[in-house]
Amino acid sequence: MADFVLTSQEIGRVVQFVAPGFFARLAYEGRFPRAERTSLNTIIWSVAASLPLVALSNQLAGWFGIRIDATSWQYVAVLLTPALLVGYAVAALRSIPRTRKVLGRLGLHHQPDGSLYAMALLSLPRDTVVVLELLDGRMVSGTLRAGPSFAEDDVDELVLTHPAWKSESDWSADGAGKAVLIPLREVRSVTFSEDPFA
């Protein structure tokens, strides 16, 4: 019985129809992180997304006079660069509130964000002030800088910059520092200075 041996060309052809979709997904998930998916799900999604990306890359390669060969670094660059750009562009388009509303009207209410925290807080302008009420009754305000992207990412804190603590009569930033780390388990509620879904 003859040994089954793949040449570098044949391996390159297989990877050619998986890698673009995989890299497009990586770029998309840079904006909308998701919990780990199964290997089968990732492969199927990557192959399906790769088909139009490979067609686009082959068209670009023809325009630039690049030989379509999966072992050529020039072709690999033409194959992966559009995939990364498309993944990033789709995520950027998907993050626009108007896009979310249009998709909602079409019955596509599922949001790409990994959590309500990410959907509500991370989409706000960077200078938006939030007020956290803690379980012990203390209140702190500031601009949100970091927190969990999805439930399984093991991040259990929020980071506020420009913090100010509520005293009996007023807010005070004296001695509050430049940033404060608040464990989520200590947060009772979050109040926004503007509607995160407007």
C-alpha positions as CSV (number, residue, x, y, z in Angstrom):
1,M,0.0,0.0,0.0
2,A,1.4,3.4,-1.1
3,D,2.1,6.1,1.5
4,F,-0.2,9.0,1.5
5,V,2.0,12.1,1.1
6,L,0.9,15.7,0.5
7,T,3.1,18.1,-1.3
8,S,3.6,21.7,-0.1
9,Q,1.4,22.8,-3.0
10,E,-1.4,20.5,-1.9
11,I,-1.2,21.6,1.7
12,G,-1.1,25.2,0.5
13,R,-4.3,24.7,-1.4
14,V,-6.1,23.3,1.6
15,V,-4.9,26.1,3.8
16,Q,-5.8,28.6,1.1
17,F,-9.5,27.7,1.6
18,V,-9.4,27.9,5.4
19,A,-7.0,30.7,6.4
20,P,-8.8,33.8,4.9
21,G,-12.0,33.0,6.8
22,F,-10.0,32.3,10.0
23,F,-8.1,35.6,9.8
24,A,-11.3,37.5,9.0
25,R,-12.9,36.1,12.1
26,L,-9.8,37.0,14.2
27,A,-10.1,40.6,13.0
28,Y,-13.9,40.6,13.7
29,E,-13.4,39.2,17.2
30,G,-10.8,41.8,17.9
31,R,-13.8,44.1,18.2
32,F,-16.4,41.6,19.4
33,P,-14.6,38.9,21.5
34,R,-16.6,35.7,21.9
35,A,-16.3,32.6,24.1
36,E,-14.1,29.8,22.7
37,R,-15.9,27.8,19.9
38,T,-15.5,24.2,19.0
39,S,-12.8,23.3,16.5
40,L,-15.5,21.9,14.1
41,N,-17.5,25.2,14.3
42,T,-14.3,27.2,13.6
43,I,-13.3,25.1,10.6
44,I,-16.8,25.2,9.0
45,W,-17.1,28.9,9.6
46,S,-13.6,29.5,8.2
47,V,-14.2,27.5,5.1
48,A,-17.6,29.1,4.4
49,A,-16.2,32.7,4.9
50,S,-13.1,31.8,2.8
51,L,-14.9,31.1,-0.4
52,P,-15.8,34.7,-1.3
53,L,-12.5,36.0,0.2
54,V,-10.5,33.6,-2.0
55,A,-12.4,34.8,-5.1
56,L,-11.7,38.4,-4.2
57,S,-8.0,37.6,-3.6
58,N,-7.7,35.8,-6.9
59,Q,-9.2,38.8,-8.7
60,L,-6.8,41.1,-6.9
61,A,-3.8,38.8,-7.7
62,G,-4.8,38.9,-11.4
63,W,-5.0,42.8,-11.3
64,F,-1.5,43.0,-9.7
65,G,0.0,40.3,-11.9
66,I,0.7,38.0,-8.9
67,R,0.8,34.3,-9.6
68,I,-1.9,32.3,-7.8
69,D,0.2,30.0,-5.8
70,A,-0.4,29.2,-2.1
71,T,3.3,28.9,-1.5
72,S,4.1,32.4,-2.8
73,W,4.4,35.0,-0.1
74,Q,3.0,37.7,-2.5
75,Y,-0.1,35.6,-3.0
76,V,-0.4,34.9,0.7
77,A,-0.2,38.6,1.4
78,V,-3.0,39.3,-1.2
79,L,-5.0,36.4,0.3
80,L,-4.8,37.4,4.0
81,T,-4.7,41.2,3.9
82,P,-8.2,41.6,2.4
83,A,-9.5,39.0,4.9
84,L,-8.2,41.0,7.8
85,L,-9.6,44.2,6.4
86,V,-13.0,42.7,5.7
87,G,-13.2,41.2,9.2
88,Y,-12.3,44.6,10.7
89,A,-14.7,46.5,8.4
90,V,-17.7,44.2,9.2
91,A,-17.0,44.6,12.9
92,A,-16.8,48.4,12.6
93,L,-20.0,48.5,10.5
94,R,-21.8,46.1,13.0
95,S,-20.8,48.3,15.9
96,I,-22.6,51.4,14.6
97,P,-25.8,52.0,16.5
98,R,-27.8,52.7,13.3
99,T,-26.7,49.3,11.9
100,R,-27.9,47.6,15.1
101,K,-31.3,49.4,14.8
102,V,-31.7,48.4,11.2
103,L,-30.9,44.8,11.9
104,G,-33.3,44.9,14.9
105,R,-36.1,46.1,12.6
106,L,-35.3,43.1,10.3
107,G,-35.8,40.8,13.3
108,L,-32.1,40.2,13.9
109,H,-32.0,41.3,17.6
110,H,-28.9,39.3,18.6
111,Q,-26.1,41.6,19.4
112,P,-22.5,40.7,18.6
113,D,-21.1,41.9,21.9
114,G,-20.2,39.1,24.3
115,S,-22.1,40.6,27.3
116,L,-24.5,43.4,28.2
117,Y,-21.5,45.1,29.8
118,A,-19.7,45.2,26.5
119,M,-22.9,46.2,24.6
120,A,-23.8,49.0,27.0
121,L,-20.6,50.4,28.3
122,L,-17.9,49.8,25.7
123,S,-19.9,51.4,22.9
124,L,-20.1,54.7,24.8
125,P,-17.9,57.6,23.9
126,R,-14.6,57.5,25.8
127,D,-15.5,60.6,27.9
128,T,-18.9,59.3,29.1
129,V,-19.3,59.4,32.8
130,V,-20.8,56.5,34.7
131,V,-21.8,56.2,38.4
132,L,-21.4,52.9,40.2
133,E,-23.4,52.3,43.3
134,L,-21.7,49.6,45.4
135,L,-23.3,47.1,47.7
136,D,-22.1,48.9,50.8
137,G,-23.9,52.1,49.7
138,R,-20.8,54.0,48.5
139,M,-20.9,55.7,45.1
140,V,-18.1,56.4,42.7
141,S,-18.2,58.1,39.3
142,G,-15.7,58.1,36.5
143,T,-15.1,57.2,32.8
144,L,-15.0,53.5,32.1
145,R,-11.8,52.2,30.6
146,A,-11.9,48.4,30.9
147,G,-13.9,45.4,32.0
148,P,-15.1,41.9,30.8
149,S,-16.0,41.3,27.1
150,F,-17.9,38.1,27.7
151,A,-18.9,36.0,30.7
152,E,-16.3,33.3,30.3
153,D,-13.2,35.6,30.0
154,D,-12.4,35.5,33.8
155,V,-12.3,39.3,34.1
156,D,-14.3,40.3,37.2
157,E,-13.4,44.0,37.5
158,L,-14.2,47.4,36.0
159,V,-11.6,50.1,35.7
160,L,-12.7,53.8,36.0
161,T,-10.4,56.7,35.3
162,H,-10.9,60.2,36.8
163,P,-12.7,58.7,39.8
164,A,-14.7,60.8,42.2
165,W,-16.4,59.4,45.4
166,K,-19.7,60.6,46.7
167,S,-19.6,62.1,50.2
168,E,-22.6,63.1,52.2
169,S,-22.9,66.4,50.4
170,D,-20.9,66.4,47.2
171,W,-18.6,64.5,44.9
172,S,-14.9,64.6,45.7
173,A,-11.9,63.6,43.6
174,D,-9.4,64.5,46.3
175,G,-7.2,61.5,47.0
176,A,-9.1,59.3,44.5
177,G,-6.1,58.9,42.3
178,K,-6.1,58.6,38.5
179,A,-8.0,55.3,38.3
180,V,-9.9,52.8,40.4
181,L,-10.4,49.1,40.0
182,I,-13.9,47.9,41.2
183,P,-14.8,44.2,41.5
184,L,-18.0,43.5,39.7
185,R,-19.3,41.4,42.6
186,E,-19.4,44.7,44.7
187,V,-21.5,46.7,42.1
188,R,-25.2,47.1,42.8
189,S,-26.0,49.3,39.8
190,V,-24.5,51.5,37.0
191,T,-26.0,54.8,36.1
192,F,-25.2,56.3,32.7
193,S,-24.9,60.0,31.8
194,E,-26.4,59.2,28.4
195,D,-28.4,56.4,26.8
196,P,-26.0,53.7,25.6
197,F,-28.6,52.3,23.2
198,A,-29.7,55.7,21.7
